[in-house]
Amino acid sequence: MAMIAQLSLGVSDAERAGAFWAAALGYRRRPPRHPGDEWIVLEPPPGMPGAAIAMDLSESPVEEFPRVHLDLDAGENTLDEEVDRLLALGAQPVDWRHYPTDPLPTEPPYVVLADPEGNRFCVSGRRKPAEGPR
């Protein structure tokens, strides 16, 4: 059975995109395959799960509603903490008109962002419980 080994993101500035995604995911740049290899491929640290991500130079315009996008999980952070962290790294908020108006209680909330290249991605996670009256 096939499995995803690597995802390729269309970017116009591979260094900028690589720096963002390395910081966002805690990934490391794969060593060059040969002298002069400038291809930027990021991969999880040894022993950590996850597919590699390549920065693929592209002149195609960013899609408002991309057919494929990344979904991130906030992990140990709350959704708001992770979104703030990603924004500080250079992500941009996206005015997403398709947020559910009546989400199911079993579905985690999510936020749509764009990386510094404009590629859309989602971040889901738990919200900090609201503090009630004391």
C-alpha positions in Angstrom: 0.0 0.0 0.0 1.3 3.5 -0.9 2.0 6.1 1.8 2.8 9.7 1.7 6.6 10.2 1.8 6.8 13.8 0.9 4.6 16.8 0.2 5.6 19.6 -2.2 4.5 23.2 -1.6 4.5 25.6 -4.5 6.5 28.7 -3.4 8.2 31.7 -5.0 10.8 32.1 -2.3 12.1 28.7 -1.1 14.3 30.0 1.6 11.5 32.1 3.2 9.0 29.3 2.9 11.6 26.7 4.2 12.4 28.9 7.2 8.7 29.4 8.1 7.8 25.7 7.8 10.9 24.5 9.7 10.0 26.8 12.6 6.3 26.1 12.4 6.8 22.3 12.5 10.1 21.9 14.3 11.4 20.2 11.1 15.1 20.2 9.9 16.5 20.7 6.5 17.4 17.4 4.8 21.1 17.3 3.9 22.0 17.8 0.3 21.9 14.7 -1.9 25.0 15.8 -3.8 27.3 18.8 -4.1 25.4 21.9 -5.3 22.0 20.4 -4.3 20.0 23.5 -3.2 16.6 21.7 -3.1 15.0 22.6 0.3 13.4 19.5 1.8 12.3 19.6 5.4 11.8 16.5 7.5 10.9 15.7 11.1 13.7 15.2 13.6 14.9 11.7 13.9 12.4 9.4 15.7 9.5 11.9 15.2 6.6 11.0 12.8 5.6 13.1 9.8 6.1 13.4 6.1 8.8 15.5 4.6 7.9 18.8 2.9 9.7 20.1 -0.2 9.8 23.7 -1.3 8.9 23.5 -5.0 9.5 26.7 -7.0 6.3 27.8 -8.8 5.1 30.7 -10.7 1.4 29.6 -10.3 -0.8 32.1 -8.4 -1.9 31.2 -4.9 -5.4 29.7 -4.9 -8.1 31.1 -2.6 -9.6 27.7 -2.3 -6.7 25.3 -2.8 -7.5 21.7 -3.8 -4.9 20.4 -1.4 -3.8 22.0 1.9 -2.1 21.1 5.1 -4.1 20.5 8.3 -2.0 21.1 11.5 -2.9 20.0 15.0 -2.1 22.5 17.8 -0.6 19.7 19.9 0.0 20.7 23.5 -0.9 24.3 22.9 -4.4 25.7 22.9 -5.6 26.6 19.4 -5.2 30.3 20.2 -1.7 29.9 21.5 -0.7 28.0 18.4 -2.3 30.5 16.0 -0.5 33.3 17.9 2.8 31.4 17.6 2.4 30.8 13.8 1.4 34.4 13.2 4.6 35.5 15.0 6.6 33.3 12.7 5.1 35.1 9.6 1.7 33.4 8.9 -1.1 35.6 7.9 -4.8 35.4 8.9 -7.2 34.4 6.2 -10.7 35.8 6.0 -12.3 32.4 5.6 -16.1 32.5 4.9 -16.6 28.8 5.3 -16.3 28.4 9.0 -19.2 26.3 10.2 -22.0 28.4 11.8 -23.2 25.6 14.0 -20.2 23.2 14.5 -20.7 19.8 15.9 -19.5 19.5 19.5 -17.3 16.5 18.5 -15.4 18.5 15.9 -12.4 20.5 17.1 -12.4 24.2 16.2 -10.0 25.4 13.5 -8.5 28.5 12.1 -7.4 29.1 8.5 -4.1 30.8 8.0 -1.7 31.4 5.1 2.1 30.8 5.1 4.4 33.7 4.1 3.9 32.5 0.5 0.1 32.7 0.7 -0.5 28.9 0.8 -3.6 28.2 2.9 -3.4 25.8 5.8 -5.6 24.9 8.8 -4.8 24.7 12.5 -7.2 22.8 14.8 -7.0 22.2 18.5 -8.7 22.8 21.8 -9.9 26.1 23.1 -9.0 27.2 26.6 -12.1 26.5 28.7 -14.1 29.7 29.4 -13.8 30.8 33.0 -17.1 31.1 34.7 -18.2 33.5 37.4 -16.6 33.0 40.8 
